[in-house]
Protein backbone atom coordinates (compact mmCIF):
# COMPACT_ATOMS: atom_id res chain seq x y z
CA UNK A 1 0.00 0.00 0.00
CA UNK A 2 1.40 3.40 -1.02
CA UNK A 3 -0.11 6.70 0.02
CA UNK A 4 1.25 9.97 -1.28
CA UNK A 5 0.80 12.70 -3.80
CA UNK A 6 2.01 12.76 -7.34
CA UNK A 7 4.61 15.43 -7.96
CA UNK A 8 5.32 17.12 -11.23
CA UNK A 9 8.89 16.63 -12.41
CA UNK A 10 11.09 19.67 -11.94
CA UNK A 11 11.66 21.65 -15.10
CA UNK A 12 15.10 23.18 -15.30
CA UNK A 13 14.87 26.94 -14.90
CA UNK A 14 16.37 29.14 -17.58
CA UNK A 15 19.68 30.48 -16.35
CA UNK A 16 21.97 33.16 -17.56
CA UNK A 17 25.27 31.72 -18.65
CA UNK A 18 26.98 35.05 -19.11
CA UNK A 19 26.28 38.42 -17.53
CA UNK A 20 28.93 40.95 -18.42
CA UNK A 21 29.15 44.60 -17.52
CA UNK A 22 32.09 46.57 -18.90
CA UNK A 23 34.05 48.72 -18.59
CA UNK A 24 33.77 49.04 -14.84
CA UNK A 25 34.38 51.71 -13.62
CA UNK A 26 33.05 53.75 -16.57
CA UNK A 27 32.82 57.37 -17.69
CA UNK A 28 30.72 57.72 -20.84
CA UNK A 29 29.10 54.37 -21.48
CA UNK A 30 28.83 50.90 -20.03
CA UNK A 31 27.77 47.81 -21.98
CA UNK A 32 25.51 45.29 -20.28
CA UNK A 33 25.36 41.88 -21.97
CA UNK A 34 23.65 38.63 -21.11
CA UNK A 35 23.17 35.27 -22.77
CA UNK A 36 20.55 32.62 -21.99
CA UNK A 37 20.92 28.88 -22.36
CA UNK A 38 17.18 28.21 -22.41
CA UNK A 39 15.03 30.04 -24.94
CA UNK A 40 11.83 29.48 -22.95
CA UNK A 41 12.53 32.67 -21.00
CA UNK A 42 11.16 35.42 -23.22
CA UNK A 43 12.11 39.08 -23.26
CA UNK A 44 8.84 39.98 -21.51
CA UNK A 45 9.91 37.81 -18.55
CA UNK A 46 13.02 39.83 -17.70
CA UNK A 47 13.71 43.43 -16.79
CA UNK A 48 16.87 45.45 -16.30
CA UNK A 49 16.95 48.20 -13.68
CA UNK A 50 19.68 50.38 -12.24
CA UNK A 51 19.54 51.53 -8.62
CA UNK A 52 21.53 54.11 -6.70
CA UNK A 53 23.03 53.34 -3.28
CA UNK A 54 19.84 54.53 -1.53
CA UNK A 55 17.82 51.85 -3.37
CA UNK A 56 16.05 54.28 -5.71
CA UNK A 57 15.49 53.11 -9.30
CA UNK A 58 17.33 55.56 -11.55
CA UNK A 59 17.07 53.77 -14.90
CA UNK A 60 14.76 51.12 -16.33
CA UNK A 61 15.37 49.54 -19.71
CA UNK A 62 12.55 48.43 -22.01
CA UNK A 63 13.91 45.02 -22.95
CA UNK A 64 11.03 44.30 -25.32
CA UNK A 65 12.78 46.68 -27.72
CA UNK A 66 16.11 44.84 -27.44
CA UNK A 67 17.41 42.22 -29.80
CA UNK A 68 15.78 38.90 -28.96
CA UNK A 69 17.31 36.12 -26.90
CA UNK A 70 19.44 34.08 -26.45
CA UNK A 71 22.02 36.89 -26.48
CA UNK A 72 21.10 40.50 -25.76
CA UNK A 73 22.80 43.73 -24.78
CA UNK A 74 22.09 47.32 -23.86
CA UNK A 75 24.33 50.33 -23.30
CA UNK A 76 23.91 52.83 -20.49
CA UNK A 77 25.27 56.36 -20.71
CA UNK A 78 25.01 57.18 -16.99
CA UNK A 79 21.72 59.05 -17.37
CA UNK A 80 18.51 58.49 -15.44
CA UNK A 81 15.06 57.88 -16.94
CA UNK A 82 14.56 61.66 -17.25
CA UNK A 83 17.78 62.11 -19.25
CA UNK A 84 19.75 63.73 -16.43
CA UNK A 85 23.40 62.80 -15.99
CA UNK A 86 23.84 60.99 -12.68
CA UNK A 87 26.44 61.87 -10.08
CA UNK A 88 29.74 60.05 -9.71
CA UNK A 89 29.21 57.04 -7.48
CA UNK A 90 28.23 53.42 -7.07
CA UNK A 91 25.18 51.98 -8.81
CA UNK A 92 23.66 48.51 -8.89
CA UNK A 93 22.49 46.82 -12.08
CA UNK A 94 19.80 44.18 -11.55
CA UNK A 95 18.70 41.74 -14.20
CA UNK A 96 15.34 40.58 -12.86
CA UNK A 97 13.90 37.28 -14.11
CA UNK A 98 10.33 36.27 -13.25
CA UNK A 99 10.39 33.68 -10.49
CA UNK A 100 14.19 33.57 -10.23
CA UNK A 101 16.76 35.31 -8.07
CA UNK A 102 17.87 38.64 -9.62
CA UNK A 103 21.42 38.91 -10.89
CA UNK A 104 23.23 41.93 -9.39
CA UNK A 105 26.32 43.78 -10.51
CA UNK A 106 27.89 46.78 -8.78
CA UNK A 107 29.29 49.47 -11.10
CA UNK A 108 31.10 52.74 -10.55
CA UNK A 109 30.29 55.86 -12.57
CA UNK A 110 33.19 58.33 -12.86
CA UNK A 111 33.17 61.85 -14.25
C-alpha positions as CSV (number, residue, x, y, z in Angstrom):
1,X,0.0,0.0,0.0
2,X,1.4,3.4,-1.0
3,X,-0.1,6.7,0.0
4,X,1.2,10.0,-1.3
5,X,0.8,12.7,-3.8
6,X,2.0,12.8,-7.3
7,X,4.6,15.4,-8.0
8,X,5.3,17.1,-11.2
9,X,8.9,16.6,-12.4
10,X,11.1,19.7,-11.9
11,X,11.7,21.6,-15.1
12,X,15.1,23.2,-15.3
13,X,14.9,26.9,-14.9
14,X,16.4,29.1,-17.6
15,X,19.7,30.5,-16.3
16,X,22.0,33.2,-17.6
17,X,25.3,31.7,-18.7
18,X,27.0,35.0,-19.1
19,X,26.3,38.4,-17.5
20,X,28.9,40.9,-18.4
21,X,29.2,44.6,-17.5
22,X,32.1,46.6,-18.9
23,X,34.0,48.7,-18.6
24,X,33.8,49.0,-14.8
25,X,34.4,51.7,-13.6
26,X,33.0,53.7,-16.6
27,X,32.8,57.4,-17.7
28,X,30.7,57.7,-20.8
29,X,29.1,54.4,-21.5
30,X,28.8,50.9,-20.0
31,X,27.8,47.8,-22.0
32,X,25.5,45.3,-20.3
33,X,25.4,41.9,-22.0
34,X,23.6,38.6,-21.1
35,X,23.2,35.3,-22.8
36,X,20.5,32.6,-22.0
37,X,20.9,28.9,-22.4
38,X,17.2,28.2,-22.4
39,X,15.0,30.0,-24.9
40,X,11.8,29.5,-22.9
41,X,12.5,32.7,-21.0
42,X,11.2,35.4,-23.2
43,X,12.1,39.1,-23.3
44,X,8.8,40.0,-21.5
45,X,9.9,37.8,-18.6
46,X,13.0,39.8,-17.7
47,X,13.7,43.4,-16.8
48,X,16.9,45.5,-16.3
49,X,17.0,48.2,-13.7
50,X,19.7,50.4,-12.2
51,X,19.5,51.5,-8.6
52,X,21.5,54.1,-6.7
53,X,23.0,53.3,-3.3
54,X,19.8,54.5,-1.5
55,X,17.8,51.9,-3.4
56,X,16.1,54.3,-5.7
57,X,15.5,53.1,-9.3
58,X,17.3,55.6,-11.6
59,X,17.1,53.8,-14.9
60,X,14.8,51.1,-16.3
61,X,15.4,49.5,-19.7
62,X,12.5,48.4,-22.0
63,X,13.9,45.0,-22.9
64,X,11.0,44.3,-25.3
65,X,12.8,46.7,-27.7
66,X,16.1,44.8,-27.4
67,X,17.4,42.2,-29.8
68,X,15.8,38.9,-29.0
69,X,17.3,36.1,-26.9
70,X,19.4,34.1,-26.5
71,X,22.0,36.9,-26.5
72,X,21.1,40.5,-25.8
73,X,22.8,43.7,-24.8
74,X,22.1,47.3,-23.9
75,X,24.3,50.3,-23.3
76,X,23.9,52.8,-20.5
77,X,25.3,56.4,-20.7
78,X,25.0,57.2,-17.0
79,X,21.7,59.1,-17.4
80,X,18.5,58.5,-15.4
81,X,15.1,57.9,-16.9
82,X,14.6,61.7,-17.3
83,X,17.8,62.1,-19.2
84,X,19.7,63.7,-16.4
85,X,23.4,62.8,-16.0
86,X,23.8,61.0,-12.7
87,X,26.4,61.9,-10.1
88,X,29.7,60.1,-9.7
89,X,29.2,57.0,-7.5
90,X,28.2,53.4,-7.1
91,X,25.2,52.0,-8.8
92,X,23.7,48.5,-8.9
93,X,22.5,46.8,-12.1
94,X,19.8,44.2,-11.6
95,X,18.7,41.7,-14.2
96,X,15.3,40.6,-12.9
97,X,13.9,37.3,-14.1
98,X,10.3,36.3,-13.3
99,X,10.4,33.7,-10.5
100,X,14.2,33.6,-10.2
101,X,16.8,35.3,-8.1
102,X,17.9,38.6,-9.6
103,X,21.4,38.9,-10.9
104,X,23.2,41.9,-9.4
105,X,26.3,43.8,-10.5
106,X,27.9,46.8,-8.8
107,X,29.3,49.5,-11.1
108,X,31.1,52.7,-10.5
109,X,30.3,55.9,-12.6
110,X,33.2,58.3,-12.9
111,X,33.2,61.9,-14.2
